[in-house]
């Protein structure tokens, strides 16, 4: 079984968060079929966290989309610089931004 298309996964993620009352938007559209997805979480206290795709070895099966926490509650410039560097390397990536007061972005995270 293969991964779900990026555009479908992102659409479901955005809709779920907006339905929960969290402001969630697509900040950057990538490749609709296989673009990597980065999730930028604004904690509404002037800090951001960044979640990026976990290495393939961390995944339980081929069908799961698993993330790792790249930055946790850091200044916004640090996250934005990292995203800009990643876009230079992979222009097909997606960036999803969500405003979240809590700690759970609703994704599977590996340590």
C-alpha positions in Angstrom: 0.0 0.0 0.0 1.3 3.5 -0.8 1.1 6.8 1.0 -1.9 9.0 0.5 -1.5 11.8 -2.0 -0.1 14.9 -0.4 -2.9 17.2 -1.5 -5.6 14.9 -0.1 -3.7 14.5 3.3 -3.2 18.2 3.6 -6.8 19.0 2.8 -8.0 16.6 5.4 -5.5 17.9 8.0 -6.6 21.5 7.4 -10.3 20.7 7.4 -10.0 18.7 10.7 -8.1 21.6 12.5 -10.5 24.2 11.2 -13.5 22.1 12.3 -11.8 22.0 15.8 -11.6 25.8 15.9 -7.9 26.0 15.2 -6.9 28.4 12.4 -5.2 26.2 9.8 -4.0 27.2 6.3 -1.8 26.0 3.5 1.1 28.4 3.5 2.8 26.8 0.5 1.5 24.3 -2.0 3.8 21.6 -3.2 3.6 18.6 -5.5 0.1 17.3 -5.2 1.1 13.6 -5.4 4.3 13.2 -3.5 5.4 16.5 -2.0 6.8 16.4 1.5 4.6 18.0 4.2 6.0 20.4 6.8 3.7 21.5 9.7 4.4 24.9 11.3 2.6 25.3 14.7 2.1 28.8 16.1 1.6 28.4 19.8 0.2 32.0 20.0 2.9 33.0 22.5 5.4 34.2 19.9 6.9 30.8 19.5 6.7 28.2 16.7 7.3 24.5 16.5 8.1 22.7 13.2 7.3 19.1 12.3 8.9 17.4 9.3 8.5 14.0 7.8 10.3 11.3 9.8 12.9 9.1 8.2 11.5 6.0 6.4 13.1 3.7 9.0 10.8 5.3 11.7 7.6 4.3 9.9 5.6 1.2 10.9 4.4 0.6 7.4 4.5 2.1 4.0 1.1 3.7 4.4 1.6 5.9 7.4 2.7 9.5 7.4 4.9 10.0 10.4 6.5 13.2 11.6 9.4 14.2 13.8 9.6 17.4 15.9 12.4 19.5 14.3 12.0 22.6 16.5 9.9 23.0 19.7 8.8 26.4 20.7 11.5 28.5 19.2 11.5 32.0 17.8 9.7 32.3 14.4 12.8 33.3 12.4 14.5 30.0 13.2 11.6 28.0 11.8 11.2 30.3 8.7 14.9 30.0 7.9 14.7 26.2 8.1 11.7 26.1 5.8 13.4 28.5 3.3 16.5 26.2 3.2 14.3 23.2 2.6 12.5 24.9 -0.2 15.8 25.6 -1.9 16.6 21.8 -1.7 13.0 20.6 -2.4 10.7 23.1 -4.1 7.9 20.5 -4.2 7.3 20.6 -0.4 4.1 21.7 1.3 3.9 24.0 4.4 0.8 23.9 6.6 0.4 26.5 9.3 -1.8 25.9 12.3 -2.5 28.1 15.3 -2.6 25.8 18.3 -2.8 26.6 22.0 -2.2 23.0 23.1 0.6 20.7 22.4 -1.0 18.0 20.3 -1.1 18.8 16.5 -3.0 15.6 15.8 -0.3 13.8 13.9 1.9 10.7 14.6 5.2 11.8 16.0 8.3 9.7 16.5 11.1 10.6 18.9 
